[in-house]
Amino acid sequence: MKLAWLVLSFYFATTGIAAEKSGPAPGFPSKPIRWLVGFAPGASNDVIARIVAQRLTEIWGRQIVIDNRPGAGGMIAGEMVARAAPDGYTVLLATGGPNIGNPLLSKKPPYRVEDFAYVAIAAATPMVLIVTPSFPANTPREFVDYIKANPGKVNWASAGVNSTPHVSMAIFTSAAGVKLTHVPYKGAALALVDIVSGQVAGMHTSVASAEAQIRSNRVRVIAVAGPQRLASIPDVPTLAEAGISNAEAPNFYGMAAPARTPRAIVQKLNAGVNDALAQPETRRRLGDLGMDIVGGSPEDATKFVMDQAARVRALIRDGVLRPE
């Protein structure tokens, strides 16, 4: 089921993101493909990449090697791919942190949003708002009212400066007209430990990242930052249901190659990802993680990323986010 926010309004006729035109790519891939993941093994990002990579390996008969390069919110992996040979054999797990947050919110980013050919968005899911069990609010409206009554006193974690949870928090505070105190951590796992213990109030995250804590009731989910409720937590309302509009915060997972990768190779990679997503077992495993299957063309992926980048640029322009 495609997410509502995939209906995009931007069209970029000419951009550095576009892959170079070329003829067919016979025999591609003829050797293993290295798929860089800017996060540690076992993280939700890593798990999603491995699910898709397993199917790609079966489809092509060539190994898709997951290469974890954690650090700097995914920027280390992002820089490696942006500077790699544009031959399709080095690709990136595209997510909000390395592909949008870091290049737009770092004062001296080593690469730009436009330094990639966006192959496909494999899956997406809205962020959810989780809080420590003792937090004195049970609904989105109670949550907003409490923050307004205590401006700047509610500590809100993220997986790091410029990470998707950080940007999602900014989208929410702008939409709701509230102020939270940002507490960045070196990864979602560390933040979750302090939320469970009550050291910090909560954070924006994906269901996949906090699945164990949600199932064991060590955290509470009070809102979905998306256009509709999630099947995995059907009793949790959306922010929009509480009258908080324009607070949707998607978390996406896809594939990106270096910007000047020939178009024929980008299309071959795209076809492989779409074939992998069509497999029932892939759909089941991603669905179990609360993911919506996306797929689509490289043009769809490019528009999606650029639409999200435009939202971040607007937050920077309005002073809600500041490059650090």
C-alpha positions in Angstrom: 0.0 0.0 0.0 1.6 3.2 -1.1 1.7 6.1 1.4 -0.3 9.2 0.7 2.7 11.4 0.9 4.1 9.7 -2.2 1.8 12.0 -4.3 4.5 14.6 -4.9 4.2 18.1 -6.4 7.7 18.7 -7.6 9.1 18.0 -11.1 12.8 18.5 -11.7 13.4 18.5 -15.4 17.2 19.0 -15.1 19.2 18.2 -12.0 22.5 16.8 -11.0 20.7 13.8 -9.7 19.8 12.5 -13.1 21.7 9.5 -14.3 23.7 9.8 -17.6 22.1 8.5 -20.7 23.6 5.4 -22.2 22.8 2.3 -24.1 21.8 -1.1 -22.6 23.9 -2.6 -19.8 24.5 -6.1 -21.0 25.7 -8.5 -18.4 25.1 -6.2 -15.5 25.7 -7.2 -12.8 28.7 -9.4 -13.6 30.2 -9.2 -10.1 29.1 -8.6 -6.5 27.5 -5.3 -5.7 28.5 -3.5 -2.5 25.5 -1.9 -0.7 26.7 0.5 2.0 24.6 1.0 5.1 25.5 3.9 7.2 24.3 2.3 10.4 25.4 -0.6 12.6 24.5 -4.2 12.0 21.1 -5.1 13.5 19.6 -1.6 13.3 16.3 -1.4 11.5 18.0 0.2 8.5 20.4 -2.7 8.2 17.7 -5.3 8.6 15.6 -3.8 5.8 18.7 -3.6 3.5 19.5 -7.3 4.1 15.9 -8.4 3.4 16.0 -6.7 0.0 19.6 -7.8 -0.7 18.8 -11.4 -0.1 16.2 -11.3 -2.8 18.4 -9.4 -5.2 21.1 -12.0 -4.8 18.6 -14.7 -5.7 17.3 -12.8 -8.7 20.7 -11.9 -10.2 22.8 -14.8 -9.0 25.3 -12.2 -7.9 26.1 -11.5 -4.2 24.8 -8.2 -2.8 27.2 -7.5 0.0 26.0 -5.4 2.9 28.8 -3.1 4.0 28.0 -1.4 7.3 29.8 1.9 7.7 28.2 3.5 10.8 29.1 7.0 12.0 28.2 10.6 11.6 24.5 9.8 11.1 25.2 7.8 8.0 27.4 10.5 6.4 30.5 8.3 6.2 28.7 5.8 4.0 27.0 8.6 2.0 30.4 10.2 1.2 31.9 6.9 0.2 29.1 6.3 -2.3 28.9 9.8 -3.6 32.6 9.6 -4.5 32.5 6.0 -5.8 32.9 5.0 -9.4 29.5 5.5 -11.1 29.3 1.9 -12.4 26.5 0.5 -10.3 28.7 -1.7 -8.1 28.7 0.6 -5.1 25.3 1.8 -3.9 23.9 3.3 -0.7 20.9 2.5 1.5 19.2 5.8 1.0 17.4 7.2 4.1 16.5 10.6 5.5 19.7 11.1 7.6 22.5 10.5 5.0 20.5 11.7 2.0 18.6 14.7 3.3 19.4 15.7 6.9 23.2 15.6 6.7 23.8 17.3 3.4 21.3 20.1 4.2 22.0 20.5 7.9 25.7 20.2 8.1 27.7 23.4 7.8 30.3 21.8 5.6 28.7 18.7 4.1 31.0 16.4 2.0 28.3 15.9 -0.5 24.9 17.2 -1.7 21.4 15.8 -2.0 22.0 16.0 -5.8 25.2 13.8 -5.7 23.2 10.6 -6.1 21.1 8.9 -8.7 18.0 7.7 -6.7 17.3 4.2 -7.9 14.1 3.3 -5.9 12.3 3.8 -2.6 11.9 0.2 -1.3 9.8 0.9 1.8 8.5 3.7 3.9 6.7 4.1 7.2 5.5 7.1 9.2 7.4 8.0 12.4 5.6 7.4 15.7 5.8 9.4 18.9 6.8 7.2 21.8 7.1 8.3 25.4 8.4 6.9 28.7 5.6 5.0 30.5 5.2 7.6 33.2 4.8 10.5 30.9 1.6 12.5 31.9 -0.2 12.4 28.6 -2.1 9.6 26.8 -3.3 11.2 23.6 -1.8 13.5 21.0 -3.9 16.4 22.2 -2.9 15.9 25.8 0.7 15.6 24.7 0.6 19.0 22.8 -1.3 20.6 25.7 1.3 19.4 28.2 4.2 20.7 26.1 2.5 24.1 25.7 2.0 24.3 29.5 5.7 23.4 29.9 7.6 25.1 27.0 11.1 23.9 26.6 10.9 21.6 29.6 10.2 18.4 27.8 13.4 16.6 26.7 13.0 14.9 23.3 15.6 12.4 22.1 16.8 11.7 18.6 19.2 9.3 17.0 21.6 12.1 16.4 21.9 15.6 15.0 20.4 15.8 11.5 19.0 12.3 11.8 15.5 11.4 10.6 14.1 11.5 14.2 15.7 15.0 14.6 14.1 16.3 11.4 10.8 14.6 12.3 10.8 16.4 15.7 11.3 19.7 13.9 8.4 19.0 11.6 6.2 18.3 14.6 7.2 21.3 16.6 6.7 23.6 13.7 3.2 22.1 12.9 2.1 22.0 16.5 3.6 25.3 17.6 5.4 23.8 20.6 9.0 23.8 21.8 10.9 20.6 22.8 14.4 20.4 24.1 16.4 18.3 21.7 18.7 15.6 23.2 20.7 14.0 20.5 22.1 10.5 21.0 24.6 8.4 19.0 21.9 6.1 17.6 18.3 5.2 18.4 19.3 2.2 20.6 21.0 4.4 23.2 18.1 6.9 23.2 15.6 4.0 23.8 17.5 2.9 26.9 17.0 6.4 28.4 13.4 6.6 27.4 12.6 3.3 29.0 14.3 4.4 32.2 12.6 7.8 32.2 15.8 9.9 31.7 14.2 11.5 28.7 10.6 11.9 27.8 10.5 10.3 24.4 11.3 10.6 20.7 10.1 10.2 17.1 11.1 6.8 15.8 9.9 4.0 13.5 7.9 1.0 14.8 10.7 -1.2 13.5 13.4 0.6 15.6 11.3 0.4 18.8 9.5 -2.9 18.2 10.8 -4.7 21.2 10.1 -1.8 23.6 6.6 -1.3 22.2 5.7 -5.0 22.4 6.9 -5.3 26.0 5.1 -2.0 27.1 8.4 -0.4 28.1 7.4 2.6 26.1 4.0 4.0 25.0 3.1 5.0 21.5 0.9 8.1 21.6 0.6 9.2 18.0 1.4 8.3 14.4 3.0 11.0 12.3 1.4 9.8 9.1 -1.8 10.1 7.1 -3.4 7.0 8.5 -3.2 4.6 11.5 -0.8 1.6 11.3 -2.1 -1.9 11.1 0.4 -3.0 13.7 -0.9 -0.5 16.3 -4.5 0.2 15.2 -5.6 1.8 18.4 -3.0 4.6 18.2 -4.4 7.8 16.5 -2.7 10.0 14.0 -1.6 13.5 14.8 -4.1 14.7 12.1 -6.9 13.1 14.0 -6.0 15.3 16.9 -6.2 18.4 14.7 -2.4 18.7 14.2 -2.0 19.1 10.4 1.2 19.2 8.3 3.1 17.1 10.9 3.5 14.0 8.7 7.1 12.6 9.0 7.9 9.7 6.7 10.9 7.4 7.2 12.1 5.8 4.0 14.5 3.2 2.9 15.8 3.0 -0.7 18.8 2.6 -3.0 21.0 5.3 -4.4 24.0 5.2 -6.7 26.6 7.9 -7.5 25.0 10.7 -9.5 26.6 10.0 -12.9 25.7 6.3 -13.0 24.5 5.4 -16.5 20.8 5.4 -16.9 20.7 1.8 -18.2 22.4 0.6 -15.0 20.1 2.7 -12.8 17.1 1.1 -14.6 18.6 -2.4 -14.1 19.1 -1.8 -10.4 15.6 -0.4 -10.2 14.1 -3.4 -12.0 15.9 -5.7 -9.5 14.6 -3.8 -6.5 11.0 -3.9 -7.8 11.3 -7.6 -8.5 12.6 -8.2 -5.0 9.6 -6.2 -3.6 7.2 -8.2 -5.6 8.3 -11.4 -3.8 5.7 -12.5 -1.2 8.3 -13.3 1.4 9.9 -9.9 1.0 6.6 -8.2 1.4 5.8 -10.3 4.5 9.1 -9.6 6.2 8.9 -5.9 5.5 5.3 -5.8 6.6 6.2 -7.4 9.9 8.5 -4.4 10.5 5.6 -2.0 9.9 6.8 -1.1 6.5 4.7 0.0 3.5 6.1 -1.4 0.2 6.7 1.5 -2.2 8.7 0.6 -5.4 8.3 2.6 -8.5 10.6 4.2 -11.0 13.9 6.1 -10.5 11.9 9.3 -11.3 9.5 8.5 -8.5 12.4 8.0 -6.1 14.0 11.3 -7.2 10.8 13.2 -6.8 10.2 11.7 -3.3 13.6 12.6 -2.0 13.5 16.1 -3.5 10.1 16.7 -2.0 11.4 15.8 1.5 14.5 17.9 0.9 12.2 20.9 0.1 10.4 20.4 3.4 13.7 20.5 5.3 14.9 23.6 3.3 11.6 25.3 4.3 12.3 24.5 8.0 15.8 25.9 7.6 14.4 29.1 6.0 11.9 29.5 8.8 14.6 29.0 11.5 13.1 25.8 12.9 16.2 23.9 11.8 19.7 25.3 11.7 22.8 23.8 10.1 25.3 22.7 12.7 
